[in-house]
């Protein structure tokens, strides 16, 4: 301000000299130098001055005003000065009619000199000295403070439209761009003095189309200037605005600014400011608030901003992460700090990418990283799939589905950490992962992805109501039905994490797993994600039968299973080592050790174990429903090995044996079972002893002698082979059987039962030997002939069948069979009885036959011969006492076709001749009817228990179910009877004529007897002797009853009990 005063004094010297001095240019020049030197701290230097005020002509080639310090540059320099100044203008100090012109003016100010500037109020007074016209070619304002500032103006033009107003225009070069200035000054007078100025200025940059307008009042006091202006600015580039504050110009775009600008020479305040920054499509921001600026470099910002940005990179560039794929973001912020170092004190941004990824950011950021405080930003991220994060994480090995994440990012460029991380992935109703923790450093994520994270401290938890969801996510066969729950603490880097502690459980209604990790390497960006796992695993099953749900083997309920093992990972393979299992049940105690080579999918199981406490009685009771045996049978124990590999379950070895070596049952079973779930192969040796006859009777119903035996079993998909040798008392039997199999179905059967000699007493078939009244036959299930024949007819014989029975003898109290050979074959739907030979003493019985099921209806043919075979000795030994005894001789053959017994009888053809010798028929002494009947009754003949028949013979011819004979013969001690008969088996009709003759001469039956009609109710024509007839008819009724028994025809009268002639 002091410099301007000097200029004014200089003008006074030039223009206000006494009129006398005005006439002399030399005098005027002297007075000018003297006045400057005497009254100021400057020196004046004029070059080629022309001082002719009376001619209104004042000029100088150069005008220099220097400080007293000769080394300092001139304060004011004017080149080619010209002025239309008259002597009256100098006397009145009023230049309203004056025109001034200079080619160049340089004004130099400095805060470092000792010259004092004019007071602000004095500066306002100088406005009244502005000429009527002012023209300056170039004007340079040079300010020397901490830095040198040069503000150049050119073509400065000015003038007074009236006494109180001065208008000026100029052009400046600002940062290489022309700047047009238009200023209007209107003096405000108070008591005749200028105390304020209404200022109206417009500064425009025509090239960039930027405009700044200032309108308002400027006041000057004795100490300072102050102003109250309305600011309207339109900056084509916001950097122009920032350069005015010596601030960093990282922002781009057009800035519109409206504000009330109040201040003084030391600074200003923009209040009610509205900033609109338009750099679309990159970003657009509106901010409202205040800007308090201090020229010394201080100042404060307080703005509330809102807007839209193309990418969060604009705010979060210090993360060194490419965020462009997140798309546009909108939000708001509170901006504080200074113009040179603004702070985004609190902001909120939200972006929604096309992929469905939604990001919310809230925090505090130092955009230019000038302060000491760290940036803090909380991110909330959500998306439909973690695949939306692959740009930053890299490809992930699995897809768990929708996720949400939040965390606090703290730091600045080159040093960013993550706190309060919470990530949830998945569906809470299916499978959800939760990750919490922190990361000490995220530097380098732009190039390395998640692998760049350092000092990670994470806790991973998993929760699922059904393990099948985990299997679906990982695309591996994990068994379903388990409730998953667990937590794991991990530390390390984004490239590799290691567990610190943790616990996972998988629980189902029947099976529980507990997993405790000890070591592992978790590599999120590699495959597999988890390697080198080492963990402890505990397994609990409510019952061992639950394993059937996870392997293709039916395992019965045997008790609780507890197990433990070490889980070890080899590459992508999970294995269980040092496996130990215990089964604790009421009927089983089991201990096993081993390993599992492949846990998922389950494979490579190798077990070795032992078991005990299996109640033998329970097994027998379940196998034989209703077993009645109360004595203890002891327990079973044993050893085994198990191998499950490639979907095949093998038991390479097993042994089952009785604990009680002196008990009623001693059992040892050993062998192996291979491919149980596929092509089953079994090889087994069996050694058993049943010592207690009560146990044998409970098992078979027979009072057998102690039994022991050895057997071998071989089972494969193609055959079943059984070889067994048994000893019952002194009897020995051997059974060899082979069954051919195909696809689990029987395709062939060969069996042979051999014994050198069987004792009925050993087999429990000897009556009244074991106990009084013991009848073995009552213990046996006997099939009716009709049922047996119809069963054969309904059973196909497509597979080859070969069955043999060879007994060297069967011995009983009354039985002395010295040979029994039976051989039956079947093939192509045809059964053949190739051999049925019975040897008894010196007699032989033979039967041959065929059943052809290919014929429609099936065809049956039998032929046989027997000579003097004793009847019912075997039956009596077994407790079956028949009504007929004796020696039977038989020869004949029959054939028929049909699907049931009735059809077979209707088609029955053949012939049959038989003789019964030395027979005993249970019942009354029917032969007495041929003698003196009255004497017989009175002597008790009818009370006799049996009739002894010396011989009876008959020969029948059969045709279409009708049997006819003309050679009936019966001889007893008292009579001989002959006759003929015709028997219709289908309609059950008879026509029998008998002529009995008594061997006694005392009485002869006078005539023959004829029976005709239904088997159950024939009409009888007899002799007129009624009493004899009644008794005699009872004898004759024996014939149809024998016939019905022989051919399997049952009486329709269930109350009738006919004499059974053939057993």
Buried (B, 14 or more C-beta within 10 A) or exposed (E): BBBBBBBBBBBBBBBBBEEEBBBEBEBBBBBBBEBBEEEBBBBBBBEEBBBBBEEBBBBBBBBBBBBEEEEBBBBBBBBBBBBBBBBEBBBEEBBBBBBBBBBBBBBBBBEEBEBEBBBBBBBBBBBBBBBBBBBBBBBBBBBBEEEEEEBBBBBBBBBBEEEBBBBBBBBBEBEEBBBBBBBBBBBBEEEEEBBBBBBBBBBBBEEBEBBBBBBBBBBBEEEEBBBBBEBBBBBBBBBBBBBBBEBBEEBEBBBBBBBBBBBBBEBBBBEEBBBBBBBEEBBBBBBBBBBBBBBEEEBBBBBEBBBBBBBBBBBBBBBBBBBEBBBBBBBBBBBBBBBBBBBBBBBBBBBBBEBEBBBBBBBBBBBBEEEEEBBBBBBBBBBEBBBBBEBBBBEBEEEBBBBEBBBBBBBBEEBBBBBEBEBBBBEEEBBBBBBBBBBBBBBBBBEBBBBBBBBBBBBBBBBBBBBBBBBBBBEEEBBBBBBBBBBBBBEBBBBBBBBBEBEBBBBBEBBBBBBBBEEBBBBBBBEBBBBEBBBBBBBBBBBBBBBEEEBEEEEEEBBEBBBBBBBBBEEEBBBBBEBBBBBBBEBBBBBBBBBBBBBBEBBBBBBBBBBEBBBBBBBBBEEEEEEEBEEEBBBBBBBBBBBBEEEBBBBBBBBBBBBBEEBBBBBBBBBBBBBBBEEBBBBBEBBBBBBBBEBBBBBBBBBBBBBBBBBBBBBBBEBBBBBBBBBBBEBBBBBBBBBBBEEEEEBBBBBBBBBEBBBBBBBBBBBEBBEEEBEBBEBBEEEEEBEEBBEBBEEEBEBBBBBBBBBBBBBBBBBBBBBBBBBBBBBEBBBBBBBBBBBBEEBBBBBBBBBBBEEEBBBBBBBBBBBBBBBBBBBBBBBBBBBBBBBBBBBBBBBBBBEEBBBBBBBBBBBBBBBBBEBBBBBBBBBBBBBBBEEBBEEEBBEBEBBBBBBBBBBBBBEEBBBBBBEBBBBBEBBBBBBBBBBBBBEBBBBBBBBBEBEEEEBEBEEBBBBBEBBEEBEBEBEEBEEBBEBBBBBBBBBBBBBBBBBBBEBEEEEEEBBBBBB
